[in-house]
Amino acid sequence: MKKKTPVVSRYAKSQTLFTKARDLMPGGVSSPVRSFKSVGRDPLFIQSGEGSMVLDVDGNSYIDYVMSYGPLILGHCHPAVQAAVAKQISHGSSFGCCSASEVELAGMICQAMPAVEMIRFVNSGTEAVMSALRLARGFTGRKLIVKMAGGYHGHVDALLVQAGSGATTHGHPSSPGIPENVTANTLVIPFNDLPAAQAAFAKFGPQIAAIITEPVMGNIGVVLPQGGYLEGLRTLCDAAGALLIFDEVMTGFRVHPSGAQALHCIKPDLTCLGKIIGGGLPVGAYGGRRDIMNLVSPAGPVYQAGTLSGNPLAMQAGITTLRLLQDLDIYQRLDVLAKQLEDGLRQSAKAAQCAVSVQRCGSMFTPFFSPDGAPVHNYADALLCDQAAFSKFFQVLLDEGVLIPPSQFEAWFVSAAHSENDIEKTIALAEKAMRAVAEK
Ligand SMILES: *Cc1c(COP(=O)(O)O)cnc(C)c1O
């Protein structure tokens, strides 16, 4: 029998690791999106990153637009962030006691975001949201939470609820392991649909503790709020005595130095943060009105705690990142680069006769393969996108050395480390990828 000559894949080492990983960890990953499952590929194992680039274990390099899903606004291995973390670790990594870094980072965030009068640090965005919901319920003495269809706020039980069919519905859990009674207090409405929000308040107003939403949706791909929508939510909350919670885990310090709330001039009662404020280390935070935050333990009765919360390594990475972001030229530059890519992707799509809606807020954006390139205003619109087209697009880009998020429903991130050359290269390769999509 003739022996097959083994094909040496340029992803061979990643594949070997994946085989081992699958045996040891569910799906071989620590977070589902990393599996590349929705784009029909095996995951990459990344060895290192520098600036705008990542290198996989097989030695392939990529222009990176995943950027750790948002935290790395300064790019990989920013020397100042590295130095701050190295310095801190030489003093110790965690004490279970107070440290000056917490006070410093808290001060920087409260200064940047006027709606955040006090803040509590936690270890992830999920934890921030979970704690903010508990606090909103504790403050109002009410049970119901309103969320947007498709809105992702981490893997908080009460918010892992699938959309109803347009109308306001009591949510059903979208994952096994979540009892119905946990999500029975979650109402789901479509984003950008003020009448749906009004209807929910007309029916349940006095029982609603809070609305939680991303001010700019980022976890169904980037979807901007339409004129007056966020204002309308603010008005509804005020009239009903409910709290408005902005989940700015992704948008905070990303779309504006004071968050999307500044961009849209809305003051939420509570704000959830994460990602950028940890400069690439695990972090989360929630903050807001002083009278509400003072209910958090030990100042008040709403319990919430954490062994590694506010740990000095994450605090130092965050402080250094936010300090560098005080140079507002960075936001200017990010906007210019992202706009260049947005325009370029549109032109590539046109040249390839591929229908795409490119939607952007600052340095986060998504090209949606929507029907006829129609704009995406909510989750239902996003679900109409051609996921097979996106997968093809992803695969061609990957093989050409451009790493984009492996899902139609994620945001791409441009960092301050990306160059015009990176962007131009990406646009050219995107045109190639879109031609491949159009050919099918
Ligand atoms: C990433 C994200 C979260 C979850 O944060 P983790 O740190 O992954 O738990 C929550 N909300 C939004 C809007 C996010 O983008």
Ligand as a Chemical Component Dictionary entry (heavy atoms), coordinates in Angstrom:
data_LIG
# 
_chem_comp.id                   LIG 
_chem_comp.type                 NON-POLYMER 
_chem_comp.pdbx_formal_charge   0 
_chem_comp.three_letter_code    LIG 
# 
loop_
_chem_comp_atom.comp_id 
_chem_comp_atom.atom_id 
_chem_comp_atom.alt_atom_id 
_chem_comp_atom.type_symbol 
_chem_comp_atom.charge 
_chem_comp_atom.model_Cartn_x 
_chem_comp_atom.model_Cartn_y 
_chem_comp_atom.model_Cartn_z 
_chem_comp_atom.pdbx_ordinal 
LIG C1 C1 C 0 -16.708 41.973 26.404 1  
LIG C2 C2 C 0 -17.986 42.461 26.906 2  
LIG C3 C3 C 0 -18.538 42.018 28.114 3  
LIG C4 C4 C 0 -17.932 40.891 28.912 4  
LIG O1 O1 O 0 -16.682 41.188 29.398 5  
LIG P1 P1 P 0 -15.746 39.961 29.879 6  
LIG O2 O2 O 0 -14.541 40.633 30.426 7  
LIG O3 O3 O 0 -15.509 39.144 28.663 8  
LIG O4 O4 O 0 -16.517 39.226 30.906 9  
LIG C5 C5 C 0 -19.688 42.602 28.570 10 
LIG N1 N1 N 0 -20.292 43.575 27.876 11 
LIG C6 C6 C 0 -19.807 44.019 26.710 12 
LIG C7 C7 C 0 -20.509 45.110 25.997 13 
LIG C8 C8 C 0 -18.652 43.473 26.176 14 
LIG O5 O5 O 0 -18.208 43.902 24.996 15 
# 
loop_
_chem_comp_bond.comp_id 
_chem_comp_bond.atom_id_1 
_chem_comp_bond.atom_id_2 
_chem_comp_bond.value_order 
_chem_comp_bond.pdbx_ordinal 
LIG C1 C2 SING 1  
LIG C2 C3 SING 2  
LIG C2 C8 DOUB 3  
LIG C3 C4 SING 4  
LIG C3 C5 DOUB 5  
LIG C4 O1 SING 6  
LIG O1 P1 SING 7  
LIG P1 O2 DOUB 8  
LIG P1 O3 SING 9  
LIG P1 O4 SING 10 
LIG C5 N1 SING 11 
LIG N1 C6 DOUB 12 
LIG C6 C7 SING 13 
LIG C6 C8 SING 14 
LIG C8 O5 SING 15 
# 
